[in-house]
Every structure is written in structure tokens, then in C-alpha cells.
Amino acid sequence: MVKTIFLILQFISALGLIFTVLMQEGKSAGLSGSIAGGADMIFGKKKGVDELFAKITAYLAALFLIFTLVVSLLS
């Protein structure tokens, strides 16, 4: 039961991590720049949005790491 809860939390944090990485603005005008265009369309071109996504990515990565360690200890 507890392991299932942590697996679900790990899955949600993984999806959130993928989403925030894809929404960040790319460094080049290649494929990553076209993907990041979605963030510009939704949120507008602002510097604060990129900083926000960077912070959220760091927090979600830490949560994903913690959930992964907990699930491995429960196995």
C-alpha cells in the first residue's frame, strides 16, 4: 500500500519533470527552440517564466530522486 503511493508520487513527479523541461526555452533555434515556442504561446515571452521553470525543475528533480530512493528501500 505505501509502496503504491510512493510509486504514484514518483510517476507524477516524473511527468511534471518532463513537462517543465520541455517548456523551458532552448539555447538554440533548432528543434528545442520550436518546442519552447509552446511556452511562449501560453505564458508570453518573459524572463521570469524561464526562471520559474528552472526552480520548478530543480524541486521536481529532488522529489523524483527522493521518491525513487524510498521506492527502492521499500522493495
N, C-alpha and C positions, 0 to 999 in steps of 0.2 A: 504494500500500500504506500509506504513512504517512498520507496524507490520509484514507483509510478509517478508520484507527484513531482519528484525531482527530475525524472525523465521529461515530463511535460514542460516543466520550467526551463530545462535545458533546450528543448526544441523551440520554445517561444523566444528564448534569448538568441538562439542561432538565427531564427528568421529575422528578428529585429536587427541583429548584427549585419546580416546580408543586405537588408533594406537600407540601413544607414550608410553602408559602404557604397552601395550603388547610387545613392542620392547625392553623394559628395561630388564637388566639381573636380573634373580631371585636370591634370597638369598639361596635357597636350590637346590638340584639336582633333585627335583621331577618334577611335571608337569610344573611348572613355569620355571624351568631350560631348559626344552625341547622347550618351546615356545620362550624363549630368544635366543635359538640357531639360530633362523632365523636372529636375529640382527647380530650375529657373522658371519654368512654366507654372509650377504650382505655387512656389513661395516668392517668386521675383528674384532678381539678381541683387543679393545683399551679402555683404561680408559677414554679418552676424549669423546668417544661416549656416555658412560653412563652419564657423567656429562652434555653433551649437551641435552640428552633426559630428564634429570631431570629438566633442565632450561626450556625446551620447555613445559614440562608437567605443570610446575608452571604457565607459561604465559597462556597456553590454559585453565587451570582451572580458572584463574582470568577472562579471556574473557568469558568463559561459564557462570560464575556467573554474570557478568555484563549484558550479553545478556539476561539471564533469568530474572533478575530484571527489565530490560527495557520492556521485553515482558509482564511481569506481570503488570507493570504500564500502559501499553497501552491497556490492556484488560478491 
